[in-house]
């Protein structure tokens, strides 16, 4: 059996099914809003933020640069033509978050789930990814 017989082919000329497109938009919107909220909380600050930074061993001097980074990446992710770039950047950001939490012994499953949702939202909205990341049965 050759590879063309086992690999499903997705017709890119067909439009993305509306249910998939809207589900992807909702997922991506919620992920983007979560990162925007996180950035705003870093701009606002507070005792909880200081405790969290101290627990993770992060200096408070990175509060604003981290907030700006999160804000910029979230905006890139939420703009449709730059969504894939935003997803790549969010994946890197989440990798750093996973390492930071892992280093101090925290559970990091939330960051993994968010990373999956980042790409699930893009996957459902963009039919071109269906060819790159086919689900094989």
C-alpha positions in Angstrom: 0.0 0.0 0.0 1.5 3.3 -1.0 1.3 6.5 1.1 -1.4 8.2 -1.1 -3.7 5.3 -0.2 -3.3 5.8 3.5 -3.0 9.6 3.7 -6.4 11.4 3.5 -6.4 14.3 1.1 -8.2 17.5 2.1 -9.5 19.6 -0.8 -8.2 23.1 0.0 -10.6 24.5 -2.6 -13.5 23.5 -0.4 -14.4 26.1 2.3 -13.9 25.3 5.9 -17.2 23.9 7.4 -19.0 26.7 9.2 -19.3 24.8 12.4 -15.5 24.2 12.5 -14.7 27.8 11.6 -16.9 29.2 14.3 -15.7 26.7 16.9 -12.2 27.7 16.0 -13.0 31.4 16.2 -14.6 31.0 19.7 -11.6 28.9 21.0 -9.1 31.4 19.6 -11.0 34.3 20.9 -11.2 32.8 24.4 -7.4 32.0 24.3 -6.6 35.5 23.1 -8.8 37.1 25.8 -7.1 35.0 28.5 -3.7 36.3 27.4 -5.0 39.8 27.2 -6.4 39.5 30.7 -3.1 38.1 31.9 -1.2 41.0 30.4 -3.5 43.6 31.9 -3.2 41.9 35.3 0.6 42.3 35.0 0.2 46.0 34.1 -2.1 46.6 37.1 0.1 44.6 39.5 -0.9 43.9 43.1 0.1 41.7 46.0 -1.1 38.5 44.3 1.2 39.2 41.4 4.2 39.9 43.6 3.5 36.6 45.5 3.2 34.7 42.3 6.5 36.2 40.9 8.3 35.4 44.2 7.0 31.9 44.2 8.3 31.3 40.6 11.6 33.0 41.4 11.0 35.8 38.9 12.2 39.4 39.6 9.5 42.1 39.7 11.6 44.1 37.2 10.3 41.8 34.4 6.6 42.6 35.2 6.1 45.3 32.5 8.3 43.7 29.8 6.4 40.4 30.3 3.1 42.2 30.2 4.1 44.0 26.9 5.3 40.7 25.5 2.0 38.9 26.3 0.0 41.8 25.0 1.8 42.0 21.7 1.7 38.2 21.1 -2.0 38.0 22.0 -2.8 40.8 19.5 -0.7 39.1 16.8 -2.7 35.9 17.5 -6.0 37.6 17.4 -5.4 39.3 14.0 -6.5 36.8 11.3 -3.7 37.2 8.8 -1.1 36.8 11.6 -2.8 34.0 13.6 -0.3 31.3 12.7 2.7 33.5 13.7 0.8 34.3 16.9 0.3 30.6 17.6 4.0 29.9 17.1 4.9 32.8 19.5 2.3 31.7 22.1 3.7 28.2 21.9 7.2 29.5 22.7 5.8 31.7 25.5 3.9 28.7 27.0 7.1 26.6 26.7 8.8 29.1 29.0 5.8 29.1 31.3 5.9 25.3 31.5 9.7 25.3 32.3 9.2 28.0 35.0 6.4 26.1 36.7 8.2 22.8 36.4 11.4 24.2 37.9 9.5 25.1 41.1 7.5 21.9 41.3 4.2 23.3 40.2 1.6 21.5 38.1 1.8 22.7 34.5 -1.1 20.9 32.9 -3.0 24.2 32.5 -0.2 25.6 30.3 -0.3 22.4 28.2 -4.0 22.6 27.7 -3.8 26.2 26.7 -1.1 25.3 24.2 -3.4 22.6 22.7 -6.3 25.1 22.6 -4.1 27.7 20.8 -3.5 25.3 17.9 -6.9 23.7 18.0 -8.5 27.1 17.4 -6.2 27.8 14.4 -6.6 24.2 13.1 -10.4 24.4 13.0 -10.3 27.8 11.3 -7.7 27.2 8.6 -8.2 24.4 6.2 -4.6 24.5 5.0 -3.5 23.1 8.3 -5.8 20.1 7.7 -3.3 18.9 5.1 -0.3 19.6 7.2 -1.7 17.9 10.4 -4.2 15.4 9.1 -6.1 13.2 11.5 -5.4 9.6 10.4 -7.7 6.8 11.2 
